[in-house]
Every structure is written in structure tokens, then in C-alpha cells.
Amino acid sequence: MADDAHPGWALYDLGRLRANLAEIRRRIGPGQGCIVALKGNAYGHGAVPVARALDADGLAAFMTGSFDEACRLKSERLRTPVVMFAGALPAGMADLVDAGLVPTVVDRAGAEAAARAAPSGAAAPVYVKVNAGLGRLGVPLEAAEAFLAALAGLPNLEVRGLYTHLPFGDAHGRDWAARRLAAFDALLERLQDRGLSPPLTQARASACVAAGLSDRASAVCVGHLLYGLSPFADDSLADLSAYRPVLAEVGSRLIQVAAHPQGSDIAIGGSYGIRHSRRTGVAPIGVAQGLVRPVPGSRPEALIRGRRAPILAVSLEHMVLDLADAPDAEPGDEVLLLGGEGDGAIGLAELAAWFGMTPLDAVMTLSGRLPARYRDTRGGAAERTPLPGETRR
Ligand SMILES: *Cc1c(COP(=O)(O)O)cnc(C)c1O
């Protein structure tokens, strides 16, 4: 097994991804469509595998922020349109249009550049982003109506979508988002009255959807909830137990097991010398694979043969585990940092807390450095579906 050469993996469950999407759709009802945010390599989960898994689901668009990532998605010949979040200078619009992507425009110069790049006889499709209060990117809400009226007069440009972003993490933010959604709704109403409303409109992302806020836009755009991650810092804002993290398992295997007799002058984790005999194991996973050193005072654990084993030390490429409760453990045994079955199972929130990360941070850092595996639980039984370039378990 190739895995023997350097055991370590992150396993993504595409069945959970689909179940999370189904739950989002149940929540928003049949009246609104769904855009999926694939930025940041699909929040670490792999933009191409996620896009492939959802391409037949009738989504309104895939959205991403990186040109490279968007080109990789385009080369998959997906049926779902690939739309770029704002990220390009006007001089870069031609590259996006030539690649068959739908750029986001936030000003007149960008819109004109996209129009100039349209193939002869055709119109370049764009989305327009409105700054409805976040204060980051977009045409100011107050100027959006005049902006769309001006774009309607530009030849070779087709405004396909109009969106904004109103993320929040606590109850104060929820009240702010409700006010800003109402202002965006009022804009949509004015645009509709003037016949300027693009076919797709969107304001709600995970936080608004999870908090049960509603609006009159035609679609939502989700990232966090789709991947089973909470958009909130404050867990009391909504019950998110219906969404399961798509990152289902992070693991490695023991490469050495050692017995240290009572009184050995060893230095595990900075404690020099031991009073009682001890068995330890080493797995080749550490800071280089995305872990950080544990929060002082936290007691991180891993699962070996279904039992929790304390993590005694994390170094650049290894971790040392205490095998006191796993006396039969031997080299080759799986070491699960995340996942497992039953009472001992280690959840993403627990893992993230031990290492002082948010669940999203944990997914992003671990995903970047460990080989990706995918499993598809469609129809119940777990079936692993290796993708090109990915190893089979
Ligand atoms: C990332 C992003 C989203 C999705 O946000 P989530 O909170 O992860 O659902 C929506 N809209 C924009 C503009 C984004 O950048």
C-alpha cells in the first residue's frame, strides 16, 4: 500500500456533503435556488471533487475567488456555471471572460473591461456585487440602482446576477444583518419596478440561512453549512446538529511502539525522567502535516483500536502517544485524530479546541497537507470512490 510509505490522510464524506445540501434546501424551501461557494479549494475540501459531487444537483452557480481554481473547474466541463467572486482588476477581466468564467464587477471600469472582452456578436455575462453594509467590496447600496441602469446601456454586457454578502457571528450581527437584508430587499423591489432586476439575486449566506432570516432574493450562497461548519462564534444562535462536518476522518498509523522502564531518563514532551513504566507510540503526523502544538492545559487525544490515547507531544513531523490504555497496540495500527465510531469518536469541534483553532481553521490547515481521500455514503453503505490522483484506502 502506498500509504505505508508515509501514513496519513484526511477523509471527506461526499454523502454528508449531499445531506447538508439537502438540509439547506429543506430550510430555504423550493422558492430559492442555491449557489455553492467553492473558494479556498472548497474550504479545504477539494474544489474539483466537491464540484463533481454536486454538478448534477441543479445549482445556480459555483463561485470561487481564485483564477487558477476557476480554470481547473472549467476544465472539468461542468454543467454548472462558474462565477468569480470579486478579485480581478479591470485589466484582468479579459482573461476571465476568455476562460468562459463569469466575473463579478464592482465598478464601471470593470464592467466596461468585461464588455470589451466579449466575443464579437455576444455579450459577456457578469455578476454585480453590492456593498449592502459589510463595508468590504461592491457598489455602494445607494448607488446600485443608478449603476445597473448605466450597465443596461452598455453593449455586449449581460448582468446575470446581483449579490451582496452579510456574514455575522453573534446576536448583535444577526440584528445588523436583518436590517441590511431589508435594505437590499428594497433595492431589489426598486430594480424590479424599473425592469432592471437580473435573473439571479442573492444576499443570504450560511449565517442568514442558519439564523432563519428571510429575504426576497432568488437564491442563497452557502459555504460553511454545506461543509458542516458553523458560521457562528456563538453556538446558541441556532441548532446546527442536522449538519455534519464533511471532513470525517484525519488519521495516521503507528510506526513505532516502545516500552520505557520505570526510572528511564527520557524526555517526552519536555518531562525529563519517568517514575512509572510507560508504553508509547509514534505516528508520523505533526506540525508539517497541519497540526499545531496543543493549547497548554488541554488534553488532546487520538483513537487507537477504539480507545482514547493521550497525545503526549507534537513535533514538526511526529506525535508521541501514551499507550497505557492500548496495551495491545502495535506498529501499523490506525491513529485517528478525528473520527471513529461510538462513544470514543473524536469530533471536529473537540479536535479544533485542543489545538486552539476554529473548526474551519482546522479543516483548512489539515486539508492543505495531508493526502485527500473521499468516501461516498450514498445509499447507506460506505463506498470509497478514489478520484484521479487520490489513493484508495
Ligand atoms: C464565502 C462567501 C459566501 C459563503 O459564505 P458562508 O458564510 O460560508 O456560507 C457567500 N458570499 C460571498 C460573497 C462569499 O465570499
The ligand as a MOL file (V3000), in Angstrom:
LIG
                    3D

  0  0  0     0  0            999 V3000
M  V30 BEGIN CTAB
M  V30 COUNTS 15 15 0 0 0
M  V30 BEGIN ATOM
M  V30 1 C -17.6950 32.9470 1.0600 0
M  V30 2 C -18.8570 33.7140 0.5910 0
M  V30 3 C -20.1600 33.2220 0.7540 0
M  V30 4 C -20.4710 31.9590 1.5250 0
M  V30 5 O -20.3810 32.2670 2.8980 0
M  V30 6 P -20.6900 31.1810 4.0520 0
M  V30 7 O -20.8050 32.0150 5.2640 0
M  V30 8 O -19.5220 30.2850 4.1270 0
M  V30 9 O -21.9360 30.4940 3.6740 0
M  V30 10 C -21.1900 33.9580 0.2280 0
M  V30 11 N -20.9590 35.1320 -0.4180 0
M  V30 12 C -19.7240 35.6380 -0.5750 0
M  V30 13 C -19.5430 36.9280 -1.2920 0
M  V30 14 C -18.6260 34.9590 -0.0780 0
M  V30 15 O -17.4010 35.4540 -0.2420 0
M  V30 END ATOM
M  V30 BEGIN BOND
M  V30 1 1 1 2
M  V30 2 1 2 3
M  V30 3 2 2 14
M  V30 4 1 3 4
M  V30 5 2 3 10
M  V30 6 1 4 5
M  V30 7 1 5 6
M  V30 8 2 6 7
M  V30 9 1 6 8
M  V30 10 1 6 9
M  V30 11 1 10 11
M  V30 12 2 11 12
M  V30 13 1 12 13
M  V30 14 1 12 14
M  V30 15 1 14 15
M  V30 END BOND
M  V30 END CTAB
M  END
